[in-house]
Amino acid sequence: MANHLLVIASLLVIACAMVTAFEPSPLQDFCVADPTSSAKVNGLACLDPKMVQANHFSFSGLHIPGNTSNSLGSAVTPVFVGQLPGLNTLGISMARIDYAPWGLIPPHTHPRATEILTVLEGKLLVGFVTSNPENRLITKVLEKGDVFVFPIGLVHFQRNVGHGSAFSISALSSQNAGVVLIPNTLFGSTPSIPGDILARALQVDTSVIEKLQAQF
């Protein structure tokens, strides 16, 4: 009987290992993205290695300030796989973020990445909110040289609270982190979320929801 149990246990261990096994590392030196390919993979299809050049691994422009002349007073210069094809399958990306005085990156999430932010100029108020049931706001004012991390999936924001312009650099743990802007998601979806649902969820009058939806 004991031998039978040992065999069954061994088979269960092997089955679980087969189910949970995955390849955590690339199986080749690189997989430069081929945006012209129609192949569907978790990422983009690989360009023929014989066609790969140094410029596939290079991006120029992070020294150029973004245009913050918009309603939020902020601008993001992404360095994702779309701008740097050599990032494909490597699980990293980055971005420059510029802020006008009182410029804002509104509450948002990255569903596929943790973000680590470094302030290079100015002073930023940053923060994120923990998940239910605590919904605790963790926030801090950062100055030049300070670093802050936003855990994956949590709602977070940045605001310039200094006297002049500011900018920061963010690194993300995905080649395509995704961005879910909370205001756009709630009030700018296509088609719109029914107003009575949002009104009840946010505990406001339906007319308030209609006005907000009209702005997106």
C-alpha positions in Angstrom: 0.0 0.0 0.0 2.8 2.4 0.9 4.5 1.7 -2.4 1.2 2.5 -4.3 0.9 5.8 -2.4 4.5 6.7 -3.2 3.9 6.0 -6.9 0.8 8.2 -6.9 2.6 11.0 -5.1 5.4 10.8 -7.5 3.1 11.0 -10.5 1.3 14.1 -8.9 4.6 15.8 -8.4 5.6 15.2 -12.1 2.2 16.4 -13.3 2.4 19.6 -11.3 5.9 20.2 -12.5 4.7 19.8 -16.1 1.8 22.2 -15.6 3.8 24.9 -13.9 7.0 24.6 -15.9 8.0 27.5 -18.2 11.1 28.9 -19.8 12.1 32.0 -17.9 15.0 33.0 -20.1 15.3 33.7 -23.8 16.3 30.8 -26.0 18.5 32.9 -28.2 20.7 36.0 -27.9 17.9 38.4 -28.8 14.6 38.6 -30.6 14.5 42.0 -32.3 10.8 42.9 -33.0 9.5 42.5 -36.5 6.5 44.7 -36.7 5.7 43.6 -40.2 5.1 40.0 -39.2 1.5 38.7 -38.8 2.6 36.0 -36.4 0.9 36.2 -33.0 3.2 35.5 -30.0 3.5 36.9 -26.4 5.4 39.9 -27.7 6.3 40.5 -31.3 7.8 38.0 -33.8 11.6 37.9 -34.2 13.3 39.6 -37.1 15.8 37.4 -39.0 19.0 37.7 -36.9 21.0 38.3 -40.1 19.1 41.5 -40.7 19.7 42.9 -37.2 21.7 46.1 -36.9 23.0 48.3 -34.1 20.1 50.8 -34.5 17.7 48.0 -33.5 19.2 48.2 -30.0 19.5 52.1 -29.8 17.1 55.0 -29.2 17.9 58.7 -29.3 15.9 61.5 -27.9 15.6 61.2 -24.1 17.6 64.4 -23.7 14.8 66.3 -25.5 12.1 67.7 -23.2 8.5 66.6 -24.0 5.8 69.1 -24.9 3.8 69.8 -21.8 1.5 72.3 -23.4 -1.7 70.3 -22.7 -4.5 70.2 -20.1 -2.4 68.0 -17.8 0.9 69.8 -18.1 2.8 66.6 -18.6 4.4 64.6 -21.4 5.7 61.0 -21.7 8.5 60.0 -24.0 8.3 56.2 -24.2 11.1 53.8 -24.9 9.0 50.7 -25.3 9.4 47.9 -27.9 7.7 50.1 -30.5 10.5 52.6 -30.2 13.4 50.2 -29.4 12.8 46.8 -31.2 15.7 45.2 -29.4 13.6 45.2 -26.2 11.4 42.5 -27.5 11.1 39.5 -25.1 13.6 41.1 -22.6 10.9 42.3 -20.1 12.1 45.9 -19.6 11.3 49.4 -20.9 11.7 53.0 -19.8 10.2 56.5 -20.3 11.1 60.1 -19.8 8.3 62.2 -18.1 8.2 66.0 -18.3 6.1 68.1 -16.0 5.2 71.8 -16.4 4.7 73.7 -13.1 1.9 71.8 -11.3 1.9 69.3 -14.1 0.2 66.0 -13.4 0.4 62.4 -14.4 -3.2 61.4 -13.4 -4.0 58.3 -11.4 -3.3 55.2 -13.5 -2.1 51.6 -13.4 0.4 49.5 -15.4 -1.2 46.1 -15.5 2.0 44.3 -16.6 4.8 46.1 -14.9 6.3 47.5 -11.7 7.7 51.0 -12.2 10.7 52.6 -10.6 11.0 56.3 -11.0 14.1 58.6 -10.5 13.7 62.4 -10.3 16.3 64.2 -12.4 15.1 67.8 -12.0 12.5 69.4 -9.8 10.3 68.2 -7.0 7.5 65.7 -7.4 4.7 64.5 -5.2 4.2 60.8 -5.9 2.0 58.1 -4.4 0.1 54.9 -4.8 -3.0 53.3 -3.2 -2.9 49.8 -1.8 -5.6 47.3 -2.7 -8.8 46.5 -0.8 -9.7 46.5 2.0 -7.2 49.0 3.3 -7.0 51.4 0.2 -4.1 53.2 2.0 -2.4 56.1 0.2 1.4 55.9 0.4 2.8 59.2 -0.7 6.1 61.1 -0.6 7.6 64.3 -2.0 10.7 63.5 -4.0 13.6 65.8 -4.9 16.4 65.5 -7.5 18.1 62.2 -7.2 15.3 60.5 -5.2 13.9 57.1 -6.3 10.4 55.7 -5.8 8.8 52.4 -6.8 5.2 51.8 -7.8 4.2 48.1 -7.3 2.7 46.3 -10.3 -1.0 46.9 -10.9 -1.5 49.6 -8.2 -3.1 53.0 -8.9 -0.4 55.7 -8.7 0.2 59.3 -9.8 2.9 62.0 -10.0 2.6 65.8 -9.7 5.1 68.6 -10.0 5.1 70.6 -6.7 8.3 72.6 -7.3 8.7 76.1 -8.5 9.7 75.3 -12.1 9.6 72.5 -14.6 10.6 68.9 -13.6 11.4 65.7 -15.3 12.0 62.1 -14.3 13.0 58.8 -15.8 11.0 55.6 -15.2 12.1 52.0 -15.7 9.4 49.3 -16.1 9.5 45.5 -15.8 7.8 44.9 -19.1 8.5 45.7 -22.7 4.9 46.7 -23.0 3.7 47.7 -19.5 0.3 49.0 -20.6 -1.4 52.1 -19.1 -4.9 52.2 -17.7 -5.8 55.9 -17.0 -8.5 55.9 -14.3 -10.5 58.9 -15.6 -10.4 57.8 -19.2 -11.4 54.2 -18.2 -14.4 55.3 -16.2 -15.7 58.2 -18.2 -14.2 57.8 -21.7 -14.9 54.1 -22.6 -16.4 53.1 -25.9 -19.3 52.5 -25.5 -19.8 54.4 -22.3 -20.3 52.7 -19.0 -24.0 53.3 -18.1 -24.3 56.5 -16.1 -26.5 54.9 -13.4 -23.8 52.3 -12.7 -21.1 55.0 -12.3 -23.4 57.2 -10.3 -24.2 54.5 -7.8 -20.6 53.4 -7.6 -19.3 56.9 -7.0 -22.3 58.0 -4.9 -23.0 61.1 -7.1 -26.0 62.3 -9.1 -26.3 60.9 -12.7 -26.0 64.5 -14.0 -22.5 64.7 -12.6 -21.5 61.5 -14.5 -23.1 62.9 -17.8 -21.0 66.0 -17.5 -17.8 64.0 -16.9 -18.5 61.7 -19.8 -19.1 64.7 -22.1 -15.5 65.8 -21.4 -13.9 62.6 -22.8 
